[in-house]
Amino acid sequence: MTALVAQHLRKTYRTRGRGRAPVVALDDVSLSVGPGEVAGVLGRNGAGKSTTVELLAGARSPDSGRVRVLGLDPRADRGRVRGVLGVQLQGAYLHGALTVLELVRLYRSFYPRGLDPDLLVERVGLGASRGVRFEKLSGGQQQRVSVALALVGAPRAVILDELTTGLDPEARRSMWSLVEDLRADGVTVLLVSHLMEEVERLCDHVTILDAGRVVARGTAAELIDLAGLRPTVTLRTDDATAADLLARLPGVEHVDAAGPRLTVTAAAPAAPGSSDLLQEVGAALTAAGVVATETQLRPPTLDDAFLALTGSPLEAS
């Protein structure tokens, strides 16, 4: 059974003003996440990410389409879904006068089974702040409290919305380790993120949303290939013959020259971690006696794929 399913979701919102057309937040959006998978959702602000999460969590109803969480309808089976789905949202509003540990213990009491609050507080890096009131915490610390509350009921699936917003690098790596532990335990994770490094490291597959529609889905490597991206090697040389020499190599698609700086593009995608293009370029230059400096291999990234598939970078949000 697929853990999280969204099929052909459409959601519109009314706008103020007579005669104004409703805003289409989602238009035929589908995604699915299998048991124990970590799936990513990428998109700029306004792409439809939050609406998708709200529909999966049962906070809103779609105008049309179907949502299932571990086979359950999040609206009709709301009580049962709360027992199996944990949700961490951006900007959670919690009782400011309660301490970290009090909040986690309170939420643990809502479930017939769950995790040890003391151990969970330590696991999310808040052991030293367990007695601090929520309103006194930094934004990053409040974010970690929200993660703890999403996990305290030992859910079988969890939605994490901007998991590491406001966290320092050490805390971010700790959260990534937590997600990897969830996957190892068979927990399904839907990760909404703006951080490409996070998505590339954690997600088994990714859905890209733009203007309320699914632009593409697949693994990071599949999305890079779909975008038609190839590895490049950049170098600097004063030898005027170098560009023609490299353009004739079987592994090279084309060479762009900007003065002494050359950019060599591979003819085919490279396997992850491969340096075939760099080796081919280096061997050809050495054999021809061409001296090159500042030689660097640049594999295409998920960020590049997002830009190619949507027309603007994720950071534009």
C-alpha positions as CSV (number, residue, x, y, z in Angstrom):
1,M,0.0,0.0,0.0
2,T,1.3,3.4,-1.0
3,A,1.7,5.5,2.2
4,L,0.8,9.0,0.8
5,V,-1.3,9.5,-2.2
6,A,-2.6,12.6,-3.9
7,Q,-4.4,12.2,-7.2
8,H,-5.5,14.9,-9.6
9,L,-5.9,17.5,-6.9
10,R,-7.5,20.9,-7.7
11,K,-7.9,23.7,-5.2
12,T,-9.0,27.2,-5.8
13,Y,-9.4,30.1,-3.4
14,R,-11.9,33.0,-3.7
15,T,-10.6,36.5,-4.0
16,R,-12.1,39.7,-2.7
17,G,-13.8,41.9,-5.2
18,R,-16.8,41.4,-7.4
19,G,-16.1,39.7,-10.6
20,R,-12.6,38.6,-9.8
21,A,-11.8,35.1,-10.8
22,P,-10.7,32.6,-8.1
23,V,-7.0,31.9,-7.6
24,V,-6.0,28.4,-8.7
25,A,-3.6,27.0,-6.1
26,L,-3.4,23.5,-7.4
27,D,-4.3,22.3,-10.9
28,D,-4.2,18.5,-11.4
29,V,-1.5,17.8,-8.9
30,S,-0.6,14.1,-8.2
31,L,2.1,12.5,-6.2
32,S,2.7,9.3,-4.3
33,V,5.2,8.2,-1.6
34,G,5.9,4.6,-0.8
35,P,6.4,3.1,2.7
36,G,9.8,4.1,4.1
37,E,10.5,6.5,1.3
38,V,11.7,10.1,1.7
39,A,10.0,12.2,-1.0
40,G,10.8,15.9,-1.7
41,V,8.5,18.7,-2.9
42,L,10.2,21.7,-4.5
43,G,8.7,25.0,-5.6
44,R,9.0,28.7,-5.2
45,N,6.6,30.6,-2.9
46,G,3.1,30.4,-4.4
47,A,3.8,27.1,-6.3
48,G,1.3,25.2,-4.3
49,K,3.5,23.4,-1.7
50,S,1.6,24.5,1.4
51,T,-1.8,23.8,-0.1
52,T,-0.6,20.3,-1.0
53,V,0.6,19.7,2.5
54,E,-2.7,21.0,4.0
55,L,-4.8,18.7,1.8
56,L,-2.6,15.7,2.7
57,A,-2.9,16.6,6.4
58,G,-6.7,17.0,6.2
59,A,-6.6,20.7,7.1
60,R,-8.4,21.5,3.8
61,S,-10.6,19.7,1.3
62,P,-9.7,19.6,-2.4
63,D,-12.2,21.0,-4.9
64,S,-11.6,17.7,-6.8
65,G,-9.2,14.8,-6.6
66,R,-8.4,12.2,-4.0
67,V,-6.1,12.1,-1.0
68,R,-5.1,9.0,1.1
69,V,-2.8,8.6,4.1
70,L,-1.9,4.9,4.7
71,G,-5.3,4.1,3.0
72,L,-7.2,6.6,5.1
73,D,-9.2,9.7,4.0
74,P,-7.6,12.5,6.1
75,R,-11.0,14.3,6.4
76,A,-13.4,11.4,6.8
77,D,-11.0,9.4,9.0
78,R,-9.5,12.3,10.8
79,G,-9.1,10.7,14.2
80,R,-7.3,7.6,12.7
81,V,-5.1,9.7,10.5
82,R,-3.9,11.7,13.5
83,G,-2.7,8.5,15.0
84,V,-0.5,7.6,12.1
85,L,0.6,11.0,10.5
86,G,2.8,13.6,12.1
87,V,2.9,17.1,10.7
88,Q,5.5,19.8,11.2
89,L,4.6,23.1,9.7
90,Q,6.4,26.4,9.4
91,G,5.5,29.0,12.0
92,A,3.7,26.7,14.4
93,Y,1.7,28.6,17.1
94,L,2.2,26.9,20.5
95,H,1.6,27.9,24.1
96,G,4.4,30.4,24.8
97,A,4.4,29.9,28.6
98,L,5.0,26.1,28.4
99,T,8.6,24.8,28.4
100,V,10.0,22.6,25.8
101,L,9.6,19.4,27.8
102,E,6.1,20.4,29.0
103,L,5.0,20.8,25.4
104,V,6.4,17.5,24.3
105,R,4.9,15.7,27.2
106,L,1.6,17.3,26.6
107,Y,1.5,16.2,23.0
108,R,2.7,12.7,24.0
109,S,-0.4,12.4,26.1
110,F,-2.6,12.7,23.0
111,Y,-1.5,9.3,21.7
112,P,-2.0,5.8,23.0
113,R,1.6,5.0,22.2
114,G,4.6,7.1,21.3
115,L,8.2,8.1,22.0
116,D,9.8,9.0,25.3
117,P,9.6,12.8,25.6
118,D,12.9,13.2,27.4
119,L,14.8,11.1,24.9
120,L,13.1,12.9,22.0
121,V,14.0,16.3,23.3
122,E,17.6,15.2,23.4
123,R,17.4,13.7,19.9
124,V,16.3,17.0,18.4
125,G,19.1,18.9,20.1
126,L,17.1,20.7,22.8
127,G,18.3,18.9,25.9
128,A,20.0,22.0,27.3
129,S,16.7,24.0,26.6
130,R,14.2,21.5,28.0
131,G,13.2,23.9,30.8
132,V,13.0,27.0,28.6
133,R,9.6,28.5,27.8
134,F,8.6,28.3,24.1
135,E,8.3,32.0,23.8
136,K,12.0,32.4,24.9
137,L,13.4,30.1,22.3
138,S,15.1,31.2,19.1
139,G,13.3,30.6,15.7
140,G,15.5,27.6,15.1
141,Q,14.8,26.1,18.5
142,Q,11.1,26.6,18.0
143,Q,11.4,24.8,14.7
144,R,13.0,21.8,16.5
145,V,10.2,21.8,19.0
146,S,7.7,21.5,16.1
147,V,9.7,18.5,14.7
148,A,9.6,16.8,18.2
149,L,5.8,17.3,18.4
150,A,5.4,15.8,14.9
151,L,7.3,12.7,16.0
152,V,6.3,12.2,19.6
153,G,3.3,10.0,18.6
154,A,5.6,7.6,16.7
155,P,3.8,8.2,13.4
156,R,4.1,5.9,10.4
157,A,4.3,8.9,8.1
158,V,5.4,12.4,8.7
159,I,5.3,15.7,6.7
160,L,8.2,18.1,7.4
161,D,7.7,21.6,6.0
162,E,11.0,23.5,5.8
163,L,12.6,21.2,8.3
164,T,15.9,23.1,8.8
165,T,14.7,26.8,8.4
166,G,16.7,28.9,10.8
167,L,19.0,26.2,11.9
168,D,22.8,26.5,12.1
169,P,24.9,24.0,10.0
170,E,25.5,21.6,13.0
171,A,21.8,21.6,13.9
172,R,20.9,21.1,10.2
173,R,23.1,18.0,9.9
174,S,21.5,16.7,13.1
175,M,18.0,17.0,11.6
176,W,19.2,15.3,8.4
177,S,20.5,12.4,10.5
178,L,17.1,12.2,12.2
179,V,15.3,11.9,8.8
180,E,17.8,9.2,7.8
181,D,16.9,7.4,11.1
182,L,13.2,7.7,10.3
183,R,13.8,6.1,6.8
184,A,15.7,3.3,8.4
185,D,12.8,2.7,10.8
186,G,10.4,2.4,7.8
187,V,8.7,5.8,8.4
188,T,7.5,7.6,5.3
189,V,8.6,11.2,5.0
190,L,7.4,14.0,2.8
191,L,9.9,16.8,2.9
192,V,9.1,20.3,1.7
193,S,12.3,22.3,1.4
194,H,14.0,25.2,-0.3
195,L,17.4,23.8,0.5
196,M,18.7,21.9,-2.6
197,E,21.5,20.2,-0.7
198,E,19.0,18.9,1.8
199,V,16.7,17.5,-0.9
200,E,19.6,15.9,-2.9
201,R,21.0,14.2,0.3
202,L,17.7,12.9,1.8
203,C,15.1,12.4,-0.9
204,D,14.6,9.2,-2.9
205,H,12.5,11.2,-5.4
206,V,11.3,14.7,-5.9
207,T,8.2,16.5,-7.3
208,I,8.7,20.0,-8.7
209,L,5.7,22.3,-8.5
210,D,5.4,25.5,-10.4
211,A,2.3,27.8,-10.5
212,G,0.1,25.0,-9.0
213,R,1.1,22.3,-11.5
214,V,3.6,19.4,-11.5
215,V,6.4,20.3,-13.8
216,A,8.5,17.2,-13.3
217,R,9.1,14.3,-10.9
218,G,11.8,11.7,-10.5
219,T,15.1,11.2,-8.7
220,A,17.7,14.0,-8.8
221,A,19.6,12.3,-11.5
222,E,16.4,11.7,-13.6
223,L,15.5,15.4,-13.2
224,I,18.9,16.5,-14.3
225,D,18.7,14.2,-17.3
226,L,15.2,15.4,-18.1
227,A,16.5,19.0,-18.1
228,G,19.1,18.0,-20.7
229,L,22.0,19.0,-18.4
230,R,25.5,17.7,-18.8
231,P,28.7,17.9,-16.8
232,T,31.2,20.7,-17.8
233,V,34.9,21.3,-17.4
234,T,36.2,24.8,-17.2
235,L,39.8,25.7,-17.8
236,R,42.1,28.5,-18.8
237,T,44.7,28.3,-21.6
238,D,46.5,30.6,-23.9
239,D,46.8,27.9,-26.6
240,A,44.6,28.9,-29.5
241,T,44.3,25.3,-30.7
242,A,42.8,24.0,-27.5
243,A,39.1,24.7,-28.3
244,D,39.2,22.9,-31.6
245,L,41.2,20.0,-30.1
246,L,38.7,19.5,-27.3
247,A,35.6,19.9,-29.6
248,R,36.7,16.9,-31.6
249,L,36.8,14.5,-28.6
250,P,34.0,11.8,-28.7
251,G,32.9,12.6,-25.1
252,V,32.5,16.3,-25.8
253,E,29.3,18.0,-27.1
254,H,30.6,21.5,-27.6
255,V,33.2,24.0,-26.3
256,D,32.5,27.6,-25.5
257,A,35.4,30.1,-25.5
258,A,35.5,33.4,-23.7
259,G,39.0,34.6,-24.3
260,P,41.5,32.2,-22.6
261,R,38.7,30.5,-20.6
262,L,37.1,27.4,-22.1
263,T,33.9,25.6,-21.0
264,V,33.7,22.0,-22.2
265,T,30.3,20.3,-22.1
266,A,29.9,16.6,-22.1
267,A,28.1,14.8,-24.8
268,A,26.2,12.5,-22.4
269,P,25.2,12.5,-18.7
270,A,27.8,11.2,-16.3
271,A,27.2,8.7,-13.6
272,P,27.1,10.2,-10.1
273,G,30.6,10.9,-8.9
274,S,32.1,10.2,-12.4
275,S,35.1,12.3,-13.6
276,D,35.2,10.8,-17.2
277,L,35.0,14.2,-18.9
278,L,37.8,15.6,-16.8
279,Q,40.0,12.6,-17.5
280,E,39.3,12.8,-21.2
281,V,40.0,16.5,-21.4
282,G,43.2,16.2,-19.3
283,A,44.5,13.3,-21.4
284,A,43.9,15.1,-24.7
285,L,45.6,18.3,-23.5
286,T,48.6,16.4,-22.1
287,A,49.0,14.4,-25.3
288,A,48.9,17.6,-27.4
289,G,51.3,19.4,-25.0
290,V,48.8,22.1,-24.2
291,V,49.2,23.8,-20.8
292,A,45.9,24.5,-18.9
293,T,45.3,26.0,-15.5
294,E,42.3,26.5,-13.2
295,T,40.8,23.2,-14.5
296,Q,37.6,22.3,-12.8
297,L,34.8,19.7,-13.2
298,R,31.3,20.9,-12.5
299,P,28.6,18.2,-12.5
300,P,25.0,19.5,-13.0
301,T,23.0,19.9,-9.8
302,L,19.3,19.7,-8.9
303,D,19.4,23.5,-8.6
304,D,20.4,23.6,-12.3
305,A,17.6,21.3,-13.2
306,F,15.1,23.3,-11.3
307,L,16.2,26.5,-13.1
308,A,16.0,24.7,-16.5
309,L,12.6,23.1,-15.9
310,T,10.8,26.1,-14.3
311,G,12.6,29.1,-15.9
312,S,13.9,30.7,-12.7
313,P,15.9,29.7,-9.7
314,L,14.4,28.5,-6.5
315,E,16.0,31.4,-4.6
316,A,13.8,33.8,-6.5
317,S,11.1,33.1,-3.9
